Amino acid sequence: MNIGVLGGGQLGRMLALAGYPLGHEFVFLDPAPEALCGLGSHLVARPDDPAALSELASRVDLVTYEFENVPAVAARTLAERVPVYPSTGALEVSQDRLHEKTMFGRLGIPTPAFAAVDSHETLAAALGSVGVPAVLKTRRLGYDGKGQRVVRASHEGAAAWDALGRVSCLLERFVDFTRELSCLAVRGRDGAVVVYPLVENQHHDGILRRSIAPAPAVSADLEREARTCVNRLLADLEYVGVLALELFEVGGRVLANELAPRVHNSGHWTIEGAETSQFENHVRAITGAPLGSPAALGVSGMVNLIGGWPDPARILDTPGVHLHLYGKAPRPGRKVGHVTVRCDDSAVRDRSVAALERLVAESSPARARAAASAT
């Protein structure tokens, strides 16, 4: 099949790398000429360009997307001519935090307390009902920690809203969580579902830095609760493809943070660490092929490369390591690659991940600064 992809970042790149061995071809729509580094056919245009959307629809059998800030109108326009997976409904609900949290509540998926904010009056009411500390988040266009402000006292609310541009927001109770988890699942066009093991994640400045899979010390009840939540979402949205549900563990239970209707950074470990990667399973799902097993192959750790990367030779000197560079120019705060460790012993995995994190901390900032000064 010919598969159209809205977006040409690293997720699209890894989708193509998984799909080519299955006999599929890819056409990407992305405004950056340097996107994909020559991998696949590339329409250089904005995702809301009518002529580009028309050309994309004429060249492919179906369309998917690799980031959730795709204009919904673009997905709807394409859906009039070719199948779009996941559906435009799933895309739209993920683009509005209030709609997302409201859906969680309707499906009985627990969340932190929250309230909508669109005026000084509703902000005051939200601070009274939700309490502090809390996090004020824009309803739309927030990712990797963007569009958020922590409110530690009620008098900070107005300044936080001003800093976010006084746009429509969501005030959410600050969660004193034990850890962050994610649950990745895949639903096929025939309704079949597979769920990957829970993943433990660590963020810094709103950006994912490290994932451990399967997440250690997960009780059967916790795993079952997370799977129940994600299965309810898949069924309600009549979903097709990979869906990631980000969770907080609090007191041995889960609270839903947000969903991502696409392949997800916390699932990169699956390329080497699972029987079938999230990328291959997404391609299988949207093309109607049988889904592959999500079973973990031993234990894995994933470290993101943010801003730059150490000498690849030093990375590859670590046993069990797999390096993925995305072909992006180094830049502070930019995801430019990731490293996966896979082995059979969690203690060995943990030592390797710690060594990689030290190496990244020592090397990446200097490389990013050097690259930035050269441009």
LUMKOLPA-534171 format. One record per residue (C-alpha): x, y, z; residue in one letter. Coordinates in nm, 2 decimals. Example, Ala and Ser with C-alpha at 12.3 -4.5 7.8 and 13.67 -1.06 7.14 Angstrom:
BEGIN
<r px="1.23" py="-0.45" pz="0.78" residuo="a"/>
<r px="1.37" py="-0.11" pz="0.71" residuo="s"/>
This chain:
BEGIN
<r px="0.00" py="0.00" pz="0.00" residuo="m"/>
<r px="0.09" py="0.36" pz="-0.04" residuo="n"/>
<r px="0.06" py="0.53" pz="0.30" residuo="i"/>
<r px="0.04" py="0.91" pz="0.34" residuo="g"/>
<r px="0.18" py="1.06" pz="0.66" residuo="v"/>
<r px="0.10" py="1.41" pz="0.79" residuo="l"/>
<r px="0.43" py="1.52" pz="0.95" residuo="g"/>
<r px="0.79" py="1.43" pz="0.87" residuo="g"/>
<r px="0.96" py="1.41" pz="1.21" residuo="g"/>
<r px="1.14" py="1.12" pz="1.37" residuo="q"/>
<r px="0.81" py="0.93" pz="1.44" residuo="l"/>
<r px="0.72" py="0.94" pz="1.07" residuo="g"/>
<r px="1.08" py="0.83" pz="0.98" residuo="r"/>
<r px="1.05" py="0.53" pz="1.21" residuo="m"/>
<r px="0.71" py="0.44" pz="1.08" residuo="l"/>
<r px="0.86" py="0.43" pz="0.73" residuo="a"/>
<r px="1.16" py="0.22" pz="0.85" residuo="l"/>
<r px="0.91" py="-0.03" pz="0.99" residuo="a"/>
<r px="0.68" py="-0.02" pz="0.69" residuo="g"/>
<r px="0.92" py="-0.06" pz="0.40" residuo="y"/>
<r px="1.01" py="-0.43" pz="0.49" residuo="p"/>
<r px="0.63" py="-0.50" pz="0.49" residuo="l"/>
<r px="0.61" py="-0.38" pz="0.12" residuo="g"/>
<r px="0.46" py="-0.04" pz="0.18" residuo="h"/>
<r px="0.56" py="0.29" pz="0.04" residuo="e"/>
<r px="0.53" py="0.63" pz="0.21" residuo="f"/>
<r px="0.44" py="0.99" pz="0.10" residuo="v"/>
<r px="0.50" py="1.25" pz="0.37" residuo="f"/>
<r px="0.35" py="1.60" pz="0.39" residuo="l"/>
<r px="0.57" py="1.84" pz="0.59" residuo="d"/>
<r px="0.67" py="2.20" pz="0.54" residuo="p"/>
<r px="1.04" py="2.16" pz="0.63" residuo="a"/>
<r px="1.25" py="2.07" pz="0.32" residuo="p"/>
<r px="1.51" py="1.90" pz="0.54" residuo="e"/>
<r px="1.25" py="1.67" pz="0.70" residuo="a"/>
<r px="1.31" py="1.29" pz="0.68" residuo="l"/>
<r px="1.66" py="1.33" pz="0.53" residuo="c"/>
<r px="1.55" py="1.20" pz="0.20" residuo="g"/>
<r px="1.36" py="0.90" pz="0.34" residuo="l"/>
<r px="1.04" py="0.85" pz="0.14" residuo="g"/>
<r px="0.86" py="1.08" pz="-0.10" residuo="s"/>
<r px="0.82" py="1.43" pz="0.05" residuo="h"/>
<r px="0.56" py="1.69" pz="-0.03" residuo="l"/>
<r px="0.70" py="2.01" pz="0.10" residuo="v"/>
<r px="0.39" py="2.20" pz="0.21" residuo="a"/>
<r px="0.19" py="2.30" pz="0.51" residuo="r"/>
<r px="-0.06" py="2.04" pz="0.63" residuo="p"/>
<r px="-0.35" py="2.28" pz="0.56" residuo="d"/>
<r px="-0.24" py="2.35" pz="0.20" residuo="d"/>
<r px="-0.55" py="2.24" pz="-0.01" residuo="p"/>
<r px="-0.34" py="2.17" pz="-0.32" residuo="a"/>
<r px="-0.09" py="1.95" pz="-0.13" residuo="a"/>
<r px="-0.37" py="1.77" pz="0.05" residuo="l"/>
<r px="-0.54" py="1.70" pz="-0.29" residuo="s"/>
<r px="-0.21" py="1.57" pz="-0.43" residuo="e"/>
<r px="-0.15" py="1.35" pz="-0.12" residuo="l"/>
<r px="-0.49" py="1.20" pz="-0.14" residuo="a"/>
<r px="-0.44" py="1.12" pz="-0.51" residuo="s"/>
<r px="-0.11" py="0.93" pz="-0.44" residuo="r"/>
<r px="-0.20" py="0.71" pz="-0.14" residuo="v"/>
<r px="-0.44" py="0.44" pz="-0.02" residuo="d"/>
<r px="-0.47" py="0.58" pz="0.33" residuo="l"/>
<r px="-0.34" py="0.85" pz="0.56" residuo="v"/>
<r px="-0.20" py="0.85" pz="0.91" residuo="t"/>
<r px="-0.03" py="1.12" pz="1.12" residuo="y"/>
<r px="0.28" py="1.14" pz="1.34" residuo="e"/>
<r px="0.18" py="1.43" pz="1.56" residuo="f"/>
<r px="-0.15" py="1.54" pz="1.72" residuo="e"/>
<r px="-0.13" py="1.91" pz="1.63" residuo="n"/>
<r px="-0.23" py="1.83" pz="1.27" residuo="v"/>
<r px="-0.51" py="2.07" pz="1.17" residuo="p"/>
<r px="-0.83" py="1.88" pz="1.22" residuo="a"/>
<r px="-0.97" py="2.04" pz="0.90" residuo="v"/>
<r px="-0.68" py="1.88" pz="0.70" residuo="a"/>
<r px="-0.76" py="1.53" pz="0.84" residuo="a"/>
<r px="-1.13" py="1.58" pz="0.77" residuo="r"/>
<r px="-1.06" py="1.70" pz="0.41" residuo="t"/>
<r px="-0.84" py="1.39" pz="0.35" residuo="l"/>
<r px="-1.10" py="1.16" pz="0.51" residuo="a"/>
<r px="-1.35" py="1.26" pz="0.24" residuo="e"/>
<r px="-1.13" py="1.09" pz="-0.02" residuo="r"/>
<r px="-0.92" py="0.82" pz="0.16" residuo="v"/>
<r px="-0.93" py="0.64" pz="0.50" residuo="p"/>
<r px="-0.76" py="0.83" pz="0.78" residuo="v"/>
<r px="-0.63" py="0.63" pz="1.08" residuo="y"/>
<r px="-0.66" py="0.71" pz="1.37" residuo="p"/>
<r px="-1.00" py="0.88" pz="1.31" residuo="s"/>
<r px="-1.05" py="1.25" pz="1.30" residuo="t"/>
<r px="-1.26" py="1.21" pz="1.62" residuo="g"/>
<r px="-0.96" py="1.07" pz="1.81" residuo="a"/>
<r px="-0.74" py="1.35" pz="1.67" residuo="l"/>
<r px="-0.98" py="1.63" pz="1.77" residuo="e"/>
<r px="-1.04" py="1.51" pz="2.13" residuo="v"/>
<r px="-0.66" py="1.48" pz="2.18" residuo="s"/>
<r px="-0.62" py="1.85" pz="2.07" residuo="q"/>
<r px="-0.83" py="1.99" pz="2.35" residuo="d"/>
<r px="-0.74" py="1.91" pz="2.71" residuo="r"/>
<r px="-1.09" py="1.98" pz="2.84" residuo="l"/>
<r px="-1.26" py="1.75" pz="2.59" residuo="h"/>
<r px="-1.00" py="1.49" pz="2.67" residuo="e"/>
<r px="-1.05" py="1.51" pz="3.04" residuo="k"/>
<r px="-1.43" py="1.52" pz="3.00" residuo="t"/>
<r px="-1.41" py="1.20" pz="2.79" residuo="m"/>
<r px="-1.20" py="1.03" pz="3.06" residuo="f"/>
<r px="-1.46" py="1.11" pz="3.31" residuo="g"/>
<r px="-1.74" py="0.98" pz="3.09" residuo="r"/>
<r px="-1.56" py="0.65" pz="3.05" residuo="l"/>
<r px="-1.49" py="0.62" pz="3.42" residuo="g"/>
<r px="-1.12" py="0.68" pz="3.38" residuo="i"/>
<r px="-0.98" py="0.85" pz="3.70" residuo="p"/>
<r px="-0.81" py="1.19" pz="3.66" residuo="t"/>
<r px="-0.68" py="1.46" pz="3.88" residuo="p"/>
<r px="-0.94" py="1.72" pz="3.98" residuo="a"/>
<r px="-0.97" py="1.99" pz="3.70" residuo="f"/>
<r px="-1.18" py="2.29" pz="3.59" residuo="a"/>
<r px="-1.21" py="2.50" pz="3.28" residuo="a"/>
<r px="-1.07" py="2.85" pz="3.28" residuo="v"/>
<r px="-1.16" py="3.12" pz="3.02" residuo="d"/>
<r px="-1.20" py="3.43" pz="3.23" residuo="s"/>
<r px="-1.08" py="3.59" pz="3.56" residuo="h"/>
<r px="-1.41" py="3.47" pz="3.72" residuo="e"/>
<r px="-1.37" py="3.11" pz="3.61" residuo="t"/>
<r px="-1.01" py="3.12" pz="3.71" residuo="l"/>
<r px="-1.11" py="3.22" pz="4.07" residuo="a"/>
<r px="-1.38" py="2.96" pz="4.08" residuo="a"/>
<r px="-1.13" py="2.69" pz="3.95" residuo="a"/>
<r px="-0.88" py="2.78" pz="4.21" residuo="l"/>
<r px="-1.15" py="2.75" pz="4.48" residuo="g"/>
<r px="-1.27" py="2.41" pz="4.35" residuo="s"/>
<r px="-0.94" py="2.25" pz="4.24" residuo="v"/>
<r px="-0.72" py="2.40" pz="4.51" residuo="g"/>
<r px="-0.34" py="2.46" pz="4.50" residuo="v"/>
<r px="-0.08" py="2.36" pz="4.41" residuo="p"/>
<r px="-0.22" py="2.32" pz="4.06" residuo="a"/>
<r px="-0.10" py="2.33" pz="3.70" residuo="v"/>
<r px="-0.26" py="2.58" pz="3.46" residuo="l"/>
<r px="-0.25" py="2.43" pz="3.11" residuo="k"/>
<r px="-0.36" py="2.57" pz="2.77" residuo="t"/>
<r px="-0.64" py="2.37" pz="2.63" residuo="r"/>
<r px="-0.47" py="2.34" pz="2.30" residuo="r"/>
<r px="-0.12" py="2.32" pz="2.14" residuo="l"/>
<r px="0.07" py="2.21" pz="2.45" residuo="g"/>
<r px="0.34" py="1.94" pz="2.43" residuo="y"/>
<r px="0.67" py="1.86" pz="2.59" residuo="d"/>
<r px="0.59" py="2.09" pz="2.89" residuo="g"/>
<r px="0.49" py="2.38" pz="2.67" residuo="k"/>
<r px="0.18" py="2.58" pz="2.75" residuo="g"/>
<r px="0.19" py="2.51" pz="3.13" residuo="q"/>
<r px="0.24" py="2.71" pz="3.45" residuo="r"/>
<r px="0.26" py="2.57" pz="3.80" residuo="v"/>
<r px="0.04" py="2.77" pz="4.04" residuo="v"/>
<r px="0.16" py="2.72" pz="4.40" residuo="r"/>
<r px="-0.07" py="2.98" pz="4.57" residuo="a"/>
<r px="-0.40" py="3.13" pz="4.47" residuo="s"/>
<r px="-0.26" py="3.47" pz="4.42" residuo="h"/>
<r px="-0.03" py="3.33" pz="4.14" residuo="e"/>
<r px="-0.32" py="3.23" pz="3.93" residuo="g"/>
<r px="-0.37" py="3.56" pz="3.74" residuo="a"/>
<r px="0.00" py="3.60" pz="3.66" residuo="a"/>
<r px="0.01" py="3.24" pz="3.53" residuo="a"/>
<r px="-0.29" py="3.30" pz="3.31" residuo="w"/>
<r px="-0.14" py="3.62" pz="3.18" residuo="d"/>
<r px="0.18" py="3.44" pz="3.10" residuo="a"/>
<r px="-0.02" py="3.18" pz="2.89" residuo="l"/>
<r px="-0.18" py="3.46" pz="2.69" residuo="g"/>
<r px="-0.52" py="3.45" pz="2.86" residuo="r"/>
<r px="-0.63" py="3.17" pz="2.63" residuo="v"/>
<r px="-0.88" py="2.90" pz="2.73" residuo="s"/>
<r px="-0.71" py="2.68" pz="2.98" residuo="c"/>
<r px="-0.75" py="2.39" pz="3.22" residuo="l"/>
<r px="-0.66" py="2.41" pz="3.59" residuo="l"/>
<r px="-0.55" py="2.07" pz="3.71" residuo="e"/>
<r px="-0.47" py="1.97" pz="4.06" residuo="r"/>
<r px="-0.10" py="1.91" pz="4.11" residuo="f"/>
<r px="-0.04" py="1.53" pz="4.15" residuo="v"/>
<r px="0.22" py="1.41" pz="4.41" residuo="d"/>
<r px="0.28" py="1.10" pz="4.21" residuo="f"/>
<r px="0.49" py="0.80" pz="4.29" residuo="t"/>
<r px="0.60" py="0.77" pz="3.93" residuo="r"/>
<r px="0.49" py="0.84" pz="3.57" residuo="e"/>
<r px="0.38" py="0.55" pz="3.36" residuo="l"/>
<r px="0.25" py="0.50" pz="3.00" residuo="s"/>
<r px="0.03" py="0.23" pz="2.85" residuo="c"/>
<r px="0.06" py="0.17" pz="2.48" residuo="l"/>
<r px="-0.20" py="-0.03" pz="2.30" residuo="a"/>
<r px="-0.28" py="-0.11" pz="1.93" residuo="v"/>
<r px="-0.63" py="-0.17" pz="1.78" residuo="r"/>
<r px="-0.66" py="-0.31" pz="1.43" residuo="g"/>
<r px="-0.92" py="-0.24" pz="1.17" residuo="r"/>
<r px="-1.10" py="-0.56" pz="1.27" residuo="d"/>
<r px="-1.12" py="-0.46" pz="1.64" residuo="g"/>
<r px="-0.83" py="-0.68" pz="1.76" residuo="a"/>
<r px="-0.63" py="-0.53" pz="2.04" residuo="v"/>
<r px="-0.28" py="-0.58" pz="2.18" residuo="v"/>
<r px="-0.13" py="-0.40" pz="2.48" residuo="v"/>
<r px="0.24" py="-0.35" pz="2.55" residuo="y"/>
<r px="0.38" py="-0.38" pz="2.91" residuo="p"/>
<r px="0.35" py="-0.07" pz="3.12" residuo="l"/>
<r px="0.65" py="0.16" pz="3.09" residuo="v"/>
<r px="0.80" py="0.38" pz="3.36" residuo="e"/>
<r px="0.90" py="0.73" pz="3.25" residuo="n"/>
<r px="1.10" py="1.01" pz="3.38" residuo="q"/>
<r px="1.06" py="1.37" pz="3.25" residuo="h"/>
<r px="1.27" py="1.68" pz="3.30" residuo="h"/>
<r px="1.15" py="2.03" pz="3.19" residuo="d"/>
<r px="0.84" py="1.86" pz="3.04" residuo="g"/>
<r px="1.05" py="1.64" pz="2.80" residuo="i"/>
<r px="1.08" py="1.26" pz="2.83" residuo="l"/>
<r px="1.44" py="1.17" pz="2.93" residuo="r"/>
<r px="1.42" py="0.80" pz="3.02" residuo="r"/>
<r px="1.19" py="0.50" pz="2.99" residuo="s"/>
<r px="1.22" py="0.16" pz="3.16" residuo="i"/>
<r px="1.03" py="-0.13" pz="3.02" residuo="a"/>
<r px="0.86" py="-0.33" pz="3.14" residuo="p"/>
<r px="0.80" py="-0.09" pz="3.44" residuo="a"/>
<r px="0.94" py="-0.26" pz="3.75" residuo="p"/>
<r px="0.73" py="-0.36" pz="4.05" residuo="a"/>
<r px="0.40" py="-0.33" pz="3.88" residuo="v"/>
<r px="0.12" py="-0.52" pz="4.06" residuo="s"/>
<r px="-0.14" py="-0.72" pz="3.88" residuo="a"/>
<r px="-0.41" py="-0.48" pz="3.99" residuo="d"/>
<r px="-0.22" py="-0.18" pz="3.86" residuo="l"/>
<r px="-0.15" py="-0.34" pz="3.52" residuo="e"/>
<r px="-0.52" py="-0.45" pz="3.50" residuo="r"/>
<r px="-0.64" py="-0.10" pz="3.58" residuo="e"/>
<r px="-0.42" py="0.06" pz="3.32" residuo="a"/>
<r px="-0.53" py="-0.19" pz="3.06" residuo="r"/>
<r px="-0.89" py="-0.13" pz="3.14" residuo="t"/>
<r px="-0.85" py="0.24" pz="3.09" residuo="c"/>
<r px="-0.68" py="0.21" pz="2.75" residuo="v"/>
<r px="-0.93" py="-0.05" pz="2.63" residuo="n"/>
<r px="-1.22" py="0.18" pz="2.71" residuo="r"/>
<r px="-1.06" py="0.45" pz="2.51" residuo="l"/>
<r px="-0.99" py="0.22" pz="2.21" residuo="l"/>
<r px="-1.35" py="0.10" pz="2.20" residuo="a"/>
<r px="-1.51" py="0.44" pz="2.25" residuo="d"/>
<r px="-1.31" py="0.61" pz="1.98" residuo="l"/>
<r px="-1.34" py="0.31" pz="1.75" residuo="e"/>
<r px="-0.97" py="0.35" pz="1.73" residuo="y"/>
<r px="-0.72" py="0.21" pz="1.47" residuo="v"/>
<r px="-0.35" py="0.23" pz="1.53" residuo="g"/>
<r px="-0.12" py="0.29" pz="1.83" residuo="v"/>
<r px="-0.26" py="0.49" pz="2.12" residuo="l"/>
<r px="-0.05" py="0.60" pz="2.42" residuo="a"/>
<r px="-0.21" py="0.68" pz="2.75" residuo="l"/>
<r px="0.01" py="0.87" pz="2.99" residuo="e"/>
<r px="-0.06" py="0.79" pz="3.36" residuo="l"/>
<r px="0.04" py="0.89" pz="3.71" residuo="f"/>
<r px="0.08" py="0.62" pz="3.97" residuo="e"/>
<r px="-0.06" py="0.75" pz="4.30" residuo="v"/>
<r px="-0.10" py="0.52" pz="4.60" residuo="g"/>
<r px="-0.09" py="0.20" pz="4.39" residuo="g"/>
<r px="-0.36" py="0.33" pz="4.15" residuo="r"/>
<r px="-0.35" py="0.52" pz="3.82" residuo="v"/>
<r px="-0.47" py="0.86" pz="3.73" residuo="l"/>
<r px="-0.49" py="0.95" pz="3.36" residuo="a"/>
<r px="-0.28" py="1.25" pz="3.24" residuo="n"/>
<r px="-0.33" py="1.26" pz="2.87" residuo="e"/>
<r px="-0.35" py="1.05" pz="2.56" residuo="l"/>
<r px="-0.15" py="1.06" pz="2.24" residuo="a"/>
<r px="-0.32" py="0.93" pz="1.92" residuo="p"/>
<r px="0.00" py="0.81" pz="1.76" residuo="r"/>
<r px="0.32" py="0.62" pz="1.81" residuo="v"/>
<r px="0.49" py="0.76" pz="2.12" residuo="h"/>
<r px="0.83" py="0.84" pz="2.25" residuo="n"/>
<r px="0.79" py="0.61" pz="2.55" residuo="s"/>
<r px="0.74" py="0.32" pz="2.30" residuo="g"/>
<r px="1.08" py="0.36" pz="2.12" residuo="h"/>
<r px="1.22" py="0.07" pz="2.33" residuo="w"/>
<r px="0.99" py="-0.16" pz="2.14" residuo="t"/>
<r px="1.21" py="-0.14" pz="1.82" residuo="i"/>
<r px="1.46" py="-0.38" pz="1.98" residuo="e"/>
<r px="1.29" py="-0.47" pz="2.31" residuo="g"/>
<r px="0.95" py="-0.61" pz="2.19" residuo="a"/>
<r px="0.86" py="-0.90" pz="1.96" residuo="e"/>
<r px="0.68" py="-0.64" pz="1.74" residuo="t"/>
<r px="0.77" py="-0.27" pz="1.76" residuo="s"/>
<r px="0.50" py="0.00" pz="1.81" residuo="q"/>
<r px="0.59" py="0.13" pz="1.46" residuo="f"/>
<r px="0.54" py="-0.20" pz="1.28" residuo="e"/>
<r px="0.21" py="-0.26" pz="1.47" residuo="n"/>
<r px="0.08" py="0.08" pz="1.38" residuo="h"/>
<r px="0.15" py="0.00" pz="1.01" residuo="v"/>
<r px="-0.01" py="-0.34" pz="1.05" residuo="r"/>
<r px="-0.32" py="-0.19" pz="1.22" residuo="a"/>
<r px="-0.39" py="0.08" pz="0.96" residuo="i"/>
<r px="-0.33" py="-0.15" pz="0.67" residuo="t"/>
<r px="-0.56" py="-0.42" pz="0.80" residuo="g"/>
<r px="-0.28" py="-0.67" pz="0.87" residuo="a"/>
<r px="-0.29" py="-0.90" pz="1.17" residuo="p"/>
<r px="-0.13" py="-0.74" pz="1.48" residuo="l"/>
<r px="0.20" py="-0.87" pz="1.61" residuo="g"/>
<r px="0.28" py="-0.98" pz="1.96" residuo="s"/>
<r px="0.37" py="-0.69" pz="2.20" residuo="p"/>
<r px="0.56" py="-0.92" pz="2.44" residuo="a"/>
<r px="0.89" py="-0.78" pz="2.58" residuo="a"/>
<r px="1.21" py="-0.95" pz="2.49" residuo="l"/>
<r px="1.40" py="-0.93" pz="2.82" residuo="g"/>
<r px="1.42" py="-0.58" pz="2.98" residuo="v"/>
<r px="1.49" py="-0.25" pz="2.81" residuo="s"/>
<r px="1.58" py="0.11" pz="2.89" residuo="g"/>
<r px="1.56" py="0.41" pz="2.66" residuo="m"/>
<r px="1.75" py="0.74" pz="2.70" residuo="v"/>
<r px="1.65" py="1.04" pz="2.48" residuo="n"/>
<r px="1.92" py="1.25" pz="2.33" residuo="l"/>
<r px="1.82" py="1.61" pz="2.38" residuo="i"/>
<r px="2.00" py="1.90" pz="2.21" residuo="g"/>
<r px="2.29" py="1.69" pz="2.08" residuo="g"/>
<r px="2.47" py="1.36" pz="2.13" residuo="w"/>
<r px="2.80" py="1.22" pz="2.26" residuo="p"/>
<r px="3.05" py="1.05" pz="2.03" residuo="d"/>
<r px="2.86" py="0.75" pz="1.88" residuo="p"/>
<r px="3.16" py="0.53" pz="1.94" residuo="a"/>
<r px="3.14" py="0.59" pz="2.32" residuo="r"/>
<r px="2.77" py="0.51" pz="2.31" residuo="i"/>
<r px="2.81" py="0.19" pz="2.11" residuo="l"/>
<r px="3.08" py="0.07" pz="2.35" residuo="d"/>
<r px="2.81" py="-0.01" pz="2.60" residuo="t"/>
<r px="2.69" py="-0.38" pz="2.56" residuo="p"/>
<r px="2.33" py="-0.42" pz="2.44" residuo="g"/>
<r px="2.30" py="-0.07" pz="2.31" residuo="v"/>
<r px="2.12" py="0.04" pz="2.00" residuo="h"/>
<r px="2.17" py="0.40" pz="1.88" residuo="l"/>
<r px="1.91" py="0.59" pz="1.67" residuo="h"/>
<r px="2.00" py="0.93" pz="1.53" residuo="l"/>
<r px="1.72" py="1.12" pz="1.36" residuo="y"/>
<r px="1.93" py="1.33" pz="1.12" residuo="g"/>
<r px="1.84" py="1.65" pz="1.30" residuo="k"/>
<r px="2.08" py="1.94" pz="1.36" residuo="a"/>
<r px="2.17" py="1.97" pz="1.73" residuo="p"/>
<r px="1.98" py="2.24" pz="1.90" residuo="r"/>
<r px="1.91" py="2.30" pz="2.27" residuo="p"/>
<r px="1.59" py="2.13" pz="2.38" residuo="g"/>
<r px="1.55" py="1.93" pz="2.06" residuo="r"/>
<r px="1.50" py="1.56" pz="2.04" residuo="k"/>
<r px="1.78" py="1.45" pz="1.81" residuo="v"/>
<r px="1.79" py="1.07" pz="1.88" residuo="g"/>
<r px="1.76" py="0.80" pz="2.14" residuo="h"/>
<r px="1.96" py="0.51" pz="2.27" residuo="v"/>
<r px="1.80" py="0.17" pz="2.37" residuo="t"/>
<r px="1.96" py="-0.09" pz="2.60" residuo="v"/>
<r px="1.82" py="-0.44" pz="2.59" residuo="r"/>
<r px="1.93" py="-0.73" pz="2.80" residuo="c"/>
<r px="1.81" py="-1.01" pz="3.02" residuo="d"/>
<r px="1.91" py="-0.87" pz="3.36" residuo="d"/>
<r px="1.74" py="-0.56" pz="3.51" residuo="s"/>
<r px="2.05" py="-0.48" pz="3.72" residuo="a"/>
<r px="2.27" py="-0.48" pz="3.41" residuo="v"/>
<r px="2.01" py="-0.27" pz="3.23" residuo="r"/>
<r px="2.00" py="-0.01" pz="3.51" residuo="d"/>
<r px="2.38" py="0.02" pz="3.52" residuo="r"/>
<r px="2.39" py="0.07" pz="3.14" residuo="s"/>
<r px="2.11" py="0.33" pz="3.15" residuo="v"/>
<r px="2.28" py="0.52" pz="3.43" residuo="a"/>
<r px="2.61" py="0.52" pz="3.24" residuo="a"/>
<r px="2.44" py="0.64" pz="2.92" residuo="l"/>
<r px="2.27" py="0.92" pz="3.12" residuo="e"/>
<r px="2.60" py="1.04" pz="3.26" residuo="r"/>
<r px="2.75" py="1.03" pz="2.91" residuo="l"/>
<r px="2.47" py="1.23" pz="2.76" residuo="v"/>
<r px="2.48" py="1.48" pz="3.05" residuo="a"/>
<r px="2.85" py="1.53" pz="2.99" residuo="e"/>
<r px="2.84" py="1.56" pz="2.62" residuo="s"/>
<r px="2.51" py="1.68" pz="2.48" residuo="s"/>
<r px="2.51" py="2.04" pz="2.61" residuo="p"/>
<r px="2.86" py="2.12" pz="2.48" residuo="a"/>
<r px="2.78" py="1.97" pz="2.14" residuo="r"/>
<r px="2.45" py="2.17" pz="2.12" residuo="a"/>
<r px="2.62" py="2.49" pz="2.21" residuo="r"/>
<r px="2.90" py="2.43" pz="1.95" residuo="a"/>
<r px="2.64" py="2.36" pz="1.68" residuo="a"/>
<r px="2.44" py="2.67" pz="1.77" residuo="a"/>
<r px="2.74" py="2.90" pz="1.76" residuo="s"/>
<r px="2.84" py="2.77" pz="1.42" residuo="a"/>
<r px="2.50" py="2.85" pz="1.26" residuo="t"/>
